[in-house]
Amino acid sequence: MCGIAGFYSCEDSIKEKQLYSLLNMKQTLTHRGPDDDNIYLNDHIGLAHTRLSIIDISKGKQPMVKRIGDYSIVISYNGEIYNTKELRSQLSSYSLSWDTTSDTEVILNGYLAFGTEFFKELNGIFAFSIYDERIDTLYLVRDHLGIKPLFYQIYDSYFVFASEPKGIFAFGITPKLDASSWAEVLGLGPARTPGHGVFANMKEVLPGQFLSITKDTSSTPKIRSHIYWKLESHEHKDNYKETVDYVSYLVRDSIRRQMISDVPVCTFLSGGLDSSLVSAISQEYLLEQGKQLSTFSFDFVGNKENFKANSFQSSEDRPFVDIMVEHIHSYHHYLMCDSITQADYLYKAVDARDVPCMADIESSLLYFCSQVSNTHSVALTGECADEIFGGYPWFHRKELWKDDFFPWSYDMDMRKMCFDDSFLKEIDLDNYVINAYHNSVKETPTLAGDTPLEKKRREISWLNIRWFMSTLLNRMDRTSMYSGLEARVPFADPRILEYVFSIPWEMKCYNGQTKSLLVEIGKSYLPNEVLYRKKSPYPKTYDPNYERLLSNRLLDELSDTNAPLNAIIDKKKLQTFLSSPSDYGRPWYGQLMASPQMIAYLLQINYWMKKYSLS
């Protein structure tokens, strides 16, 4: 896994300043690839690359260049291609040179053989740029589900891109906000509209699409967007047993493909169905090679004493982790985070994401990933199973199906209760969210014969994939890559999504069993205690002193009259909010973000505004 950045200039000469900017962009993304780095420059193209070595460690250096006559074709690539073996075999009959065993060269040679049509053949997690000097065109390509990030911005006569916004700012672009920026952060955050970069004028390549960038006659970059893949609904003709068998094949195949690495692979193990299934199948794969799987679980100091069950989080993870470790005989590591560390990492989480994020849910994962990266460079996770297979409460509880709001964020009151009324009116928060919701619903892939109920369920599924899953994938990418750890997500295989999306709800929740398809697969791998455990999300702290710690830090920040948050906050509203009893069972985003996380989010917003000099 790596970091990429670069620019396309409509000017014909590289100045010393442009070289400096490219080197600065590369340096800014070192955390994504601490093992190696390099740049490529020609008359008006600059490509930078930082490398985390996973496959073909000694030879897979980038940017990688192929010469065709007098012209260069160059790739700067971030990701892993899981069907590399098949693609390389497919390309073997073509007159292509091979210098490495890397998937980078497979993509580049595939492009040389088939052009942009080759992009649709890729199965993996990726974001890459290809510059073709023959036609003076730069391509930016992002994977099917948007697992790997890729941002861009037009700046005068330049098209500038990077894996993360900080890479774009390193080119010399000043971060700015507009009304939509604030509506994204306060109304939709920690999610964001697909393709929206939050910062003014910044965008992101959409999942399943690629951009082609060329010169325009007006000396500005000309951008064309191309769709190489999109999710569709199809009539599902398989019976339940056939469906289970095929899903089982896809899941096992995806996990096994993602175990391929030239460095040791571990898994995150929470004791839930998804991560346990990934860990069990991964252990099975390693045992065939005479190896043992390393697993990691995450928890918080004091949770054993302070845990309080609620409708979203009904049980602790530790007892179920213990069961799984005993069952699969993994080499397990129990990682713990205390409240002060979690609060301190709130700011590092903004550094990693470049925007306010999932508050302490993200800061703790950032800390845990930093610990895992001390011994491993690759980890498999159970992310995305709930979005694809229907595991969240809002798939099942119809009272959460509102007409104008996302089911995981249906209560806007807590989002607005601390902010100045005139500021809220200026950014028109409610209408922004309502429009985002309806625009997404209209894109839902439906079938003509869907009943109203089945149509609604498809909408819920689509919204989860388009929004909620994207948020968690962004969280996983930034928290892992900030420490040079590659987190893989085997459930987010486009083959799995394409097939499962069209399966009727009656099969996804067969006989009332949540995620019944995964439960059927798990019968061959998991003990019943884990197999039928009620859904429990990523853990969070239940330390009663944690909220007080956050409140004190926020008040201390706001005591400085120059604190940027003071310009948009309502002090009386804030005091009322901080003095009100917490409601841990009433989240304002997802299942975990309640009152303490709102305080943490405000701390992140204040830090973000200071860091980027925003107003």
C-alpha positions as CSV (number, residue, x, y, z in Angstrom):
1,M,0.0,0.0,0.0
2,C,1.3,3.4,-0.8
3,G,0.7,7.1,-1.3
4,I,0.5,8.8,-4.7
5,A,0.4,12.5,-5.7
6,G,1.2,14.6,-8.7
7,F,0.1,17.2,-11.1
8,Y,-0.7,17.8,-14.8
9,S,0.4,21.3,-16.0
10,C,-0.9,23.0,-19.1
11,E,2.4,24.9,-19.2
12,D,5.3,23.3,-21.1
13,S,8.1,23.8,-18.8
14,I,8.9,22.6,-15.3
15,K,10.1,25.3,-13.0
16,E,12.2,24.9,-9.9
17,K,9.1,25.8,-7.8
18,Q,7.1,22.9,-9.4
19,L,9.9,20.4,-8.6
20,Y,10.0,21.7,-5.0
21,S,6.2,21.3,-4.8
22,L,6.3,17.7,-6.0
23,L,9.0,16.8,-3.5
24,N,6.9,18.4,-0.8
25,M,3.8,16.4,-1.8
26,K,5.8,13.2,-1.7
27,Q,7.2,14.0,1.8
28,T,3.7,14.8,3.1
29,L,2.5,11.3,2.2
30,T,5.5,9.4,3.7
31,H,3.4,7.8,6.4
32,R,1.4,5.9,3.7
33,G,4.6,4.4,2.3
34,P,7.6,4.6,4.7
35,D,9.7,2.0,2.8
36,D,10.7,3.8,-0.4
37,D,9.8,6.9,-2.4
38,N,10.5,8.4,-5.8
39,I,9.2,11.0,-8.4
40,Y,8.8,11.3,-12.1
41,L,9.0,14.5,-14.1
42,N,8.7,15.5,-17.7
43,D,7.8,18.8,-19.4
44,H,4.4,19.2,-17.7
45,I,3.8,16.1,-15.6
46,G,4.9,15.4,-12.1
47,L,4.2,12.0,-10.3
48,A,5.2,11.2,-6.8
49,H,5.1,7.9,-4.9
50,T,5.7,6.6,-1.4
51,R,5.8,2.8,-1.0
52,L,4.8,0.3,1.7
53,S,6.5,-2.8,0.4
54,I,4.1,-5.8,0.4
55,I,4.6,-7.6,-2.9
56,D,7.9,-8.0,-4.8
57,I,9.7,-6.0,-2.1
58,S,13.0,-5.6,-4.0
59,K,11.8,-4.8,-7.5
60,G,8.4,-3.2,-7.5
61,K,9.6,0.4,-7.3
62,Q,7.5,3.3,-8.5
63,P,6.7,5.4,-10.4
64,M,7.1,2.6,-12.9
65,V,8.0,3.5,-16.5
66,K,7.6,1.6,-19.8
67,R,9.1,3.0,-23.0
68,I,7.1,2.6,-26.3
69,G,9.4,3.9,-29.0
70,D,10.2,7.5,-28.1
71,Y,7.4,7.8,-25.5
72,S,7.0,6.9,-21.8
73,I,3.9,5.4,-20.1
74,V,4.2,5.9,-16.4
75,I,2.2,4.6,-13.4
76,S,2.0,5.6,-9.8
77,Y,-0.1,3.1,-7.9
78,N,-1.6,2.6,-4.5
79,G,-3.3,-0.7,-3.7
80,E,-3.4,-4.5,-4.1
81,I,-4.8,-6.4,-7.1
82,Y,-6.2,-9.7,-6.0
83,N,-6.6,-11.3,-9.4
84,T,-3.0,-10.6,-10.4
85,K,-2.2,-14.2,-11.2
86,E,-5.1,-14.6,-13.6
87,L,-4.4,-11.2,-15.3
88,R,-0.8,-12.0,-15.8
89,S,-1.6,-15.3,-17.4
90,Q,-4.1,-13.5,-19.6
91,L,-1.4,-11.0,-20.7
92,S,1.2,-13.7,-21.3
93,S,0.3,-14.2,-25.0
94,Y,1.0,-10.5,-25.7
95,S,4.5,-9.1,-26.6
96,L,5.1,-7.4,-23.3
97,S,8.2,-7.0,-21.2
98,W,8.2,-8.2,-17.6
99,D,10.7,-7.0,-15.1
100,T,8.9,-7.7,-11.8
101,T,6.3,-9.9,-10.2
102,S,4.4,-6.9,-8.9
103,D,0.7,-6.1,-9.6
104,T,1.9,-2.6,-10.6
105,E,3.4,-4.0,-13.7
106,V,0.3,-6.1,-14.4
107,I,-1.8,-2.9,-14.5
108,L,0.7,-1.0,-16.7
109,N,1.1,-3.9,-19.1
110,G,-2.7,-4.4,-19.1
111,Y,-3.1,-0.8,-20.1
112,L,-0.6,-1.2,-22.9
113,A,-2.4,-4.2,-24.2
114,F,-6.0,-3.1,-23.8
115,G,-6.1,0.6,-23.0
116,T,-8.6,1.9,-20.4
117,E,-10.8,-1.2,-21.1
118,F,-8.4,-3.1,-18.9
119,F,-9.5,-1.2,-15.8
120,K,-12.7,-3.1,-15.5
121,E,-10.8,-6.4,-15.2
122,L,-9.2,-5.4,-12.0
123,N,-10.3,-6.9,-8.7
124,G,-8.8,-5.2,-5.7
125,I,-8.3,-2.1,-3.7
126,F,-6.6,0.6,-5.8
127,A,-6.2,4.2,-6.7
128,F,-3.6,5.0,-9.4
129,S,-2.5,7.4,-12.0
130,I,-1.2,6.6,-15.5
131,Y,0.4,9.1,-17.8
132,D,0.5,8.2,-21.5
133,E,3.0,10.5,-23.2
134,R,1.8,9.2,-26.6
135,I,-1.5,11.0,-26.3
136,D,-0.4,13.5,-23.5
137,T,-3.2,12.2,-21.2
138,L,-3.2,11.6,-17.5
139,Y,-5.7,9.0,-16.1
140,L,-6.8,8.7,-12.5
141,V,-8.5,5.5,-11.5
142,R,-10.3,4.5,-8.3
143,D,-11.5,1.0,-7.2
144,H,-15.1,-0.2,-7.5
145,L,-16.1,0.6,-3.9
146,G,-13.8,3.5,-3.2
147,I,-11.6,1.7,-0.7
148,K,-8.5,3.6,-1.6
149,P,-8.8,7.5,-1.6
150,L,-8.0,9.8,-4.5
151,F,-8.5,13.6,-4.3
152,Y,-8.0,16.3,-6.9
153,Q,-8.3,20.0,-7.5
154,I,-7.9,22.4,-10.3
155,Y,-5.5,25.2,-9.4
156,D,-4.9,27.9,-12.2
157,S,-3.4,25.9,-15.1
158,Y,-2.7,22.8,-12.9
159,F,-4.6,19.6,-12.2
160,V,-3.4,18.5,-8.8
161,F,-4.1,15.1,-7.1
162,A,-3.1,13.1,-4.1
163,S,-4.1,10.2,-1.9
164,E,-5.0,12.6,0.8
165,P,-6.0,16.3,0.9
166,K,-2.8,17.2,2.7
167,G,-0.9,16.1,-0.4
168,I,-2.8,18.7,-2.5
169,F,-2.1,21.4,0.1
170,A,1.6,20.5,-0.1
171,F,1.5,21.7,-3.7
172,G,0.9,25.2,-2.4
173,I,-2.9,25.3,-2.5
174,T,-4.4,27.1,0.5
175,P,-7.2,25.2,2.3
176,K,-10.5,27.1,2.2
177,L,-14.1,26.4,3.2
178,D,-17.5,27.4,1.8
179,A,-21.1,26.8,2.9
180,S,-21.2,23.3,1.6
181,S,-18.0,22.5,3.5
182,W,-19.7,23.3,6.8
183,A,-22.9,21.5,5.7
184,E,-20.8,18.4,5.1
185,V,-19.1,18.6,8.5
186,L,-22.0,19.5,10.6
187,G,-25.0,18.0,8.7
188,L,-23.5,14.8,7.2
189,G,-20.2,14.3,9.1
190,P,-18.4,12.1,9.7
191,A,-19.8,11.0,6.4
192,R,-19.5,13.1,3.3
193,T,-21.2,13.3,-0.1
194,P,-19.5,10.9,-2.6
195,G,-17.0,12.9,-4.6
196,H,-17.1,15.9,-2.2
197,G,-13.7,16.8,-0.8
198,V,-15.1,18.9,2.0
199,F,-12.6,21.7,1.3
200,A,-13.8,24.3,-1.2
201,N,-13.1,23.3,-4.8
202,M,-11.7,19.9,-3.8
203,K,-13.2,16.7,-5.2
204,E,-12.6,13.0,-5.1
205,V,-12.7,10.5,-7.9
206,L,-15.9,8.5,-7.5
207,P,-15.8,4.7,-6.9
208,G,-15.9,2.7,-10.1
209,Q,-14.8,5.6,-12.2
210,F,-11.7,7.1,-13.8
211,L,-10.8,10.5,-15.0
212,S,-8.9,11.5,-18.2
213,I,-7.1,14.8,-18.0
214,T,-5.8,16.6,-21.1
215,K,-5.0,20.2,-22.2
216,D,-7.8,22.5,-23.1
217,T,-7.4,25.3,-25.6
218,S,-7.8,27.8,-22.8
219,S,-4.7,26.6,-21.0
220,T,-6.7,24.9,-18.3
221,P,-6.9,21.2,-17.7
222,K,-9.9,19.4,-19.4
223,I,-11.4,16.7,-17.2
224,R,-13.6,13.9,-18.5
225,S,-15.2,11.3,-16.2
226,H,-15.7,7.7,-17.3
227,I,-17.7,4.9,-15.5
228,Y,-16.1,1.5,-15.8
229,W,-18.3,-0.2,-13.2
230,K,-21.6,0.4,-11.3
231,L,-23.8,-1.6,-9.1
232,E,-27.0,-2.9,-10.6
233,S,-30.0,-5.0,-9.5
234,H,-30.8,-8.2,-11.2
235,E,-33.4,-10.8,-10.8
236,H,-32.2,-13.4,-8.3
237,K,-32.9,-17.0,-9.7
238,D,-30.9,-19.2,-7.3
239,N,-32.7,-21.0,-4.5
240,Y,-31.5,-20.6,-0.9
241,K,-29.1,-23.5,-0.9
242,E,-27.5,-22.4,-4.2
243,T,-27.3,-18.9,-2.8
244,V,-25.6,-20.0,0.4
245,D,-23.1,-22.2,-1.6
246,Y,-22.2,-19.4,-4.0
247,V,-21.8,-16.7,-1.3
248,S,-19.7,-19.2,0.7
249,Y,-17.4,-19.7,-2.4
250,L,-17.1,-15.9,-2.9
251,V,-16.3,-15.1,0.7
252,R,-13.7,-17.9,1.1
253,D,-12.1,-17.0,-2.2
254,S,-11.9,-13.3,-1.4
255,I,-10.3,-14.0,2.0
256,R,-7.8,-16.5,0.6
257,R,-6.8,-14.1,-2.2
258,Q,-6.3,-11.3,0.3
259,M,-4.0,-13.5,2.4
260,I,-1.4,-13.4,-0.4
261,S,1.6,-11.3,0.7
262,D,5.3,-11.3,0.9
263,V,5.1,-10.1,4.5
264,P,3.2,-11.7,7.5
265,V,-0.6,-11.1,7.6
266,C,-2.7,-10.7,10.7
267,T,-6.4,-10.2,11.4
268,F,-8.5,-7.9,13.7
269,L,-10.7,-10.2,15.9
270,S,-13.5,-8.7,17.9
271,G,-15.4,-12.0,18.6
272,G,-18.2,-11.0,16.3
273,L,-19.5,-13.0,13.4
274,D,-17.7,-11.1,10.6
275,S,-14.1,-10.8,12.0
276,S,-14.3,-14.3,13.5
277,L,-15.2,-15.7,10.1
278,V,-12.4,-13.8,8.4
279,S,-10.0,-15.0,11.1
280,A,-11.1,-18.7,11.0
281,I,-10.7,-18.9,7.2
282,S,-7.4,-17.0,7.3
283,Q,-6.1,-19.5,9.9
284,E,-7.3,-22.4,7.8
285,Y,-5.3,-20.9,4.9
286,L,-2.1,-20.5,7.0
287,L,-2.3,-23.9,8.6
288,E,-2.1,-25.4,5.1
289,Q,1.3,-23.8,4.9
290,G,2.4,-24.8,8.4
291,K,2.0,-21.2,9.7
292,Q,0.0,-19.7,12.6
293,L,-2.3,-16.7,12.4
294,S,-1.7,-13.6,14.6
295,T,-4.9,-11.9,15.8
296,F,-5.5,-8.6,17.5
297,S,-8.5,-7.4,19.6
298,F,-9.2,-3.9,21.0
299,D,-10.7,-2.8,24.2
300,F,-10.5,0.1,26.8
301,V,-9.1,0.3,30.2
302,G,-11.9,0.0,32.8
303,N,-14.6,-1.4,30.4
304,K,-14.9,-4.6,32.4
305,E,-16.0,-2.6,35.4
306,N,-17.9,0.2,33.7
307,F,-19.6,-1.4,30.7
308,K,-23.3,-0.7,30.4
309,A,-25.4,-2.6,27.8
310,N,-27.8,-0.7,25.5
311,S,-29.9,-1.5,22.5
312,F,-26.9,-0.9,20.2
313,Q,-24.2,-2.6,22.2
314,S,-25.5,-5.5,24.2
315,S,-22.2,-7.3,25.2
316,E,-18.5,-6.9,25.7
317,D,-16.1,-8.4,23.2
318,R,-13.5,-10.0,25.4
319,P,-15.4,-13.2,26.3
320,F,-16.2,-13.9,22.7
321,V,-12.6,-13.1,21.6
322,D,-11.4,-15.7,24.2
323,I,-13.7,-18.3,22.7
324,M,-12.4,-17.7,19.2
325,V,-8.7,-17.7,20.2
326,E,-9.3,-21.1,21.9
327,H,-11.2,-22.3,18.9
328,I,-8.8,-21.4,16.1
329,H,-5.6,-21.4,18.2
330,S,-4.3,-18.1,16.9
331,Y,-1.4,-16.2,18.4
332,H,-3.5,-13.4,20.0
333,H,-2.7,-9.9,21.2
334,Y,-5.0,-8.0,23.5
335,L,-4.6,-4.3,23.0
336,M,-5.9,-1.7,25.5
337,C,-6.4,2.0,25.2
338,D,-6.9,4.4,28.2
339,S,-9.1,7.5,28.2
340,I,-6.2,10.0,28.1
341,T,-4.6,8.3,25.1
342,Q,-7.9,8.2,23.3
343,A,-8.5,11.9,23.9
344,D,-5.0,12.8,22.9
345,Y,-5.3,10.9,19.6
346,L,-8.4,13.0,18.7
347,Y,-6.1,15.5,17.1
348,K,-3.9,12.9,15.4
349,A,-7.1,11.5,13.9
350,V,-7.7,14.9,12.3
351,D,-4.1,14.9,11.1
352,A,-4.7,11.5,9.5
353,R,-8.1,12.3,7.9
354,D,-7.6,16.0,7.2
355,V,-11.1,16.7,8.4
356,P,-13.1,16.1,11.6
357,C,-13.9,12.4,11.7
358,M,-15.5,9.7,13.9
359,A,-14.2,11.4,17.1
360,D,-12.9,8.9,19.6
361,I,-14.2,5.9,17.6
362,E,-11.5,6.9,15.1
363,S,-8.9,8.1,17.5
364,S,-8.8,4.8,19.3
365,L,-8.6,2.8,16.1
366,L,-5.7,5.1,15.0
367,Y,-3.9,4.2,18.3
368,F,-4.6,0.5,17.9
369,C,-3.4,0.5,14.3
370,S,-0.2,2.2,15.4
371,Q,0.4,-0.7,17.8
372,V,-0.4,-3.4,15.3
373,S,2.0,-1.8,12.8
374,N,4.9,-2.4,15.2
375,T,4.8,-6.1,14.2
376,H,2.7,-6.3,11.0
377,S,2.3,-4.5,7.7
378,V,-0.9,-6.2,6.6
379,A,-4.2,-6.9,8.5
380,L,-7.5,-8.4,7.3
381,T,-10.7,-7.0,8.9
382,G,-14.4,-7.8,9.0
383,E,-15.5,-4.3,7.7
384,C,-18.3,-4.0,5.2
385,A,-20.2,-7.2,6.0
386,D,-23.0,-5.4,7.9
387,E,-23.6,-3.0,5.0
388,I,-23.6,-5.7,2.4
389,F,-25.4,-8.4,4.3
390,G,-27.8,-6.3,6.3
391,G,-26.5,-6.4,9.8
392,Y,-27.3,-3.0,11.2
393,P,-30.4,-2.2,13.3
394,W,-31.7,0.2,10.7
395,F,-32.1,-2.7,8.2
396,H,-34.6,-4.2,10.6
397,R,-36.2,-1.4,12.5
398,K,-38.7,0.4,10.3
399,E,-39.1,3.2,12.7
400,L,-35.7,4.3,11.7
401,W,-36.8,4.7,8.0
402,K,-37.4,8.4,7.8
403,D,-38.4,10.1,4.6
404,D,-35.8,12.8,4.6
405,F,-32.9,11.6,6.7
406,F,-30.3,8.8,6.7
407,P,-31.3,5.9,9.0
408,W,-28.0,6.1,10.9
409,S,-28.3,9.8,11.4
410,Y,-32.0,10.6,11.7
411,D,-31.8,13.0,14.7
412,M,-30.4,16.4,13.7
413,D,-31.0,18.1,17.0
414,M,-27.8,17.1,18.7
415,R,-25.8,18.2,15.7
416,K,-27.3,21.7,15.9
417,M,-27.7,22.3,19.6
418,C,-24.4,24.0,20.3
419,F,-24.1,26.2,17.2
420,D,-25.1,29.8,16.6
421,D,-28.5,30.1,15.0
422,S,-27.4,32.7,12.4
423,F,-24.5,30.5,11.4
424,L,-26.8,27.5,11.0
425,K,-29.2,29.5,8.9
426,E,-26.4,30.7,6.7
427,I,-25.3,27.1,5.8
428,D,-29.0,25.8,5.5
429,L,-28.1,22.5,7.2
430,D,-31.5,20.7,7.1
431,N,-32.1,21.3,3.4
432,Y,-28.5,20.3,2.5
433,V,-29.0,16.9,4.3
434,I,-32.5,16.4,2.8
435,N,-31.2,17.1,-0.7
436,A,-28.2,14.7,-0.2
437,Y,-30.6,12.0,1.0
438,H,-33.0,12.3,-1.9
439,N,-30.3,12.6,-4.5
440,S,-28.9,9.4,-3.3
441,V,-32.2,7.6,-3.1
442,K,-32.9,8.5,-6.7
443,E,-29.7,6.6,-7.7
444,T,-30.8,3.3,-6.1
445,P,-30.5,0.4,-8.5
446,T,-34.0,-1.1,-8.4
447,L,-36.0,-3.7,-10.4
448,A,-39.3,-2.9,-12.1
449,G,-41.1,-5.7,-10.3
450,D,-40.0,-4.6,-6.8
451,T,-42.8,-4.3,-4.2
452,P,-42.8,-1.1,-2.2
453,L,-41.3,-2.9,0.7
454,E,-38.5,-4.5,-1.4
455,K,-37.8,-1.2,-3.1
456,K,-37.4,0.5,0.3
457,R,-35.1,-2.3,1.5
458,R,-33.0,-1.8,-1.7
459,E,-32.8,1.9,-0.9
460,I,-31.6,1.2,2.7
461,S,-29.0,-1.2,1.3
462,W,-27.9,1.3,-1.3
463,L,-27.6,4.2,1.1
464,N,-25.5,2.0,3.5
465,I,-23.1,1.1,0.7
466,R,-22.9,4.5,-0.8
467,W,-22.6,6.4,2.5
468,F,-22.1,4.5,5.7
469,M,-19.7,1.9,4.3
470,S,-17.7,4.6,2.6
471,T,-17.3,6.4,5.9
472,L,-16.0,3.2,7.6
473,L,-13.7,2.5,4.7
474,N,-12.3,6.0,4.9
475,R,-11.8,5.5,8.6
476,M,-10.0,2.2,8.1
477,D,-7.7,3.6,5.3
478,R,-6.6,6.7,7.2
479,T,-6.2,5.1,10.6
480,S,-4.2,2.2,9.2
481,M,-2.1,4.0,6.6
482,Y,-1.1,6.8,9.0
483,S,1.1,4.1,10.6
484,G,2.1,2.3,7.4
485,L,-0.3,-0.6,8.0
486,E,-2.3,-2.0,5.1
487,A,-5.8,-2.9,6.2
488,R,-7.6,-5.3,3.8
489,V,-11.4,-5.7,3.6
490,P,-12.3,-9.1,2.0
491,F,-16.1,-8.6,2.3
492,A,-15.8,-5.5,0.1
493,D,-15.1,-7.6,-3.0
494,P,-17.2,-6.3,-5.9
495,R,-18.1,-9.9,-6.8
496,I,-19.7,-10.3,-3.4
497,L,-21.5,-7.0,-3.5
498,E,-22.8,-7.6,-7.1
499,Y,-24.3,-10.9,-6.1
500,V,-25.6,-10.2,-2.6
501,F,-27.2,-6.8,-3.5
502,S,-29.8,-8.6,-5.7
503,I,-30.6,-11.4,-3.2
504,P,-34.1,-10.9,-1.8
505,W,-34.4,-9.8,1.9
506,E,-36.1,-13.1,2.8
507,M,-32.9,-14.9,2.0
508,K,-30.6,-12.3,3.7
509,C,-32.7,-12.6,6.8
510,Y,-33.8,-16.2,6.4
511,N,-36.3,-17.3,9.1
512,G,-35.6,-14.0,10.9
513,Q,-31.9,-14.7,11.3
514,T,-29.8,-11.5,10.8
515,K,-27.1,-12.0,8.2
516,S,-28.3,-15.6,7.7
517,L,-26.0,-16.2,4.7
518,L,-22.9,-15.5,6.7
519,V,-24.3,-17.5,9.6
520,E,-24.7,-20.5,7.2
521,I,-21.1,-20.2,6.2
522,G,-20.0,-19.8,9.7
523,K,-21.5,-23.2,10.8
524,S,-18.4,-24.8,9.3
525,Y,-16.0,-22.5,11.1
526,L,-17.4,-21.0,14.3
527,P,-18.7,-22.1,17.7
528,N,-22.3,-21.4,18.4
529,E,-21.6,-18.8,21.0
530,V,-20.0,-16.6,18.4
531,L,-22.1,-17.7,15.4
532,Y,-25.3,-16.5,17.1
533,R,-23.9,-13.6,19.0
534,K,-26.1,-10.5,18.7
535,K,-24.6,-7.8,16.6
536,S,-22.2,-5.6,18.6
537,P,-20.3,-2.7,17.0
538,Y,-16.7,-1.5,17.4
539,P,-16.0,-1.1,21.1
540,K,-15.9,2.3,22.9
541,T,-15.0,3.4,26.4
542,Y,-17.5,3.4,29.2
543,D,-15.1,5.3,31.6
544,P,-17.4,7.7,33.5
545,N,-14.5,10.2,33.7
546,Y,-13.9,10.3,30.0
547,E,-16.8,12.7,29.2
548,R,-15.6,14.9,32.0
549,L,-12.1,14.9,30.6
550,L,-13.5,15.9,27.2
551,S,-15.7,18.7,28.6
552,N,-12.8,20.2,30.6
553,R,-10.6,20.1,27.5
554,L,-13.3,21.8,25.4
555,L,-14.0,24.5,27.9
556,D,-10.2,25.1,28.3
557,E,-9.9,25.5,24.5
558,L,-12.8,27.9,24.3
559,S,-11.5,30.0,27.2
560,D,-9.0,31.3,24.6
561,T,-10.9,34.1,22.9
562,N,-9.0,33.4,19.7
563,A,-10.2,29.8,19.5
564,P,-11.8,29.6,16.0
565,L,-14.8,27.5,17.3
566,N,-15.9,30.5,19.3
567,A,-16.9,32.2,16.1
568,I,-19.6,29.7,15.3
569,I,-20.6,28.3,18.7
570,D,-23.4,29.5,21.0
571,K,-21.9,29.6,24.5
572,K,-25.2,29.3,26.4
573,K,-26.3,26.4,24.2
574,L,-23.0,24.7,24.9
575,Q,-23.2,25.1,28.6
576,T,-26.7,23.6,28.6
577,F,-25.5,20.7,26.5
578,L,-22.5,20.0,28.7
579,S,-24.6,20.1,31.9
580,S,-27.2,17.7,30.5
581,P,-27.0,14.0,31.4
582,S,-25.5,11.8,28.6
583,D,-27.7,9.5,26.6
584,Y,-25.5,6.7,25.4
585,G,-28.4,4.9,23.8
586,R,-29.3,7.9,21.5
587,P,-26.5,8.2,18.9
588,W,-26.4,11.1,16.5
589,Y,-24.4,9.0,14.0
590,G,-24.3,5.2,13.7
591,Q,-24.5,3.1,16.8
592,L,-21.7,4.6,18.9
593,M,-21.6,8.4,18.5
594,A,-23.6,9.9,21.4
595,S,-23.1,12.9,23.7
596,P,-19.4,12.2,24.6
597,Q,-18.6,11.8,20.9
598,M,-20.2,15.2,20.1
599,I,-17.9,16.9,22.6
600,A,-15.0,15.1,21.0
601,Y,-16.2,16.1,17.6
602,L,-16.3,19.8,18.7
603,L,-12.7,19.4,19.9
604,Q,-11.8,18.1,16.5
605,I,-13.5,20.9,14.7
606,N,-11.7,23.5,16.7
607,Y,-8.3,21.8,16.1
608,W,-9.1,21.4,12.4
609,M,-9.9,25.1,12.1
610,K,-6.7,26.1,13.8
611,K,-4.5,23.6,11.9
612,Y,-5.7,24.8,8.5
613,S,-6.4,28.5,9.5
614,L,-10.0,28.0,8.5
615,S,-12.9,30.3,9.1
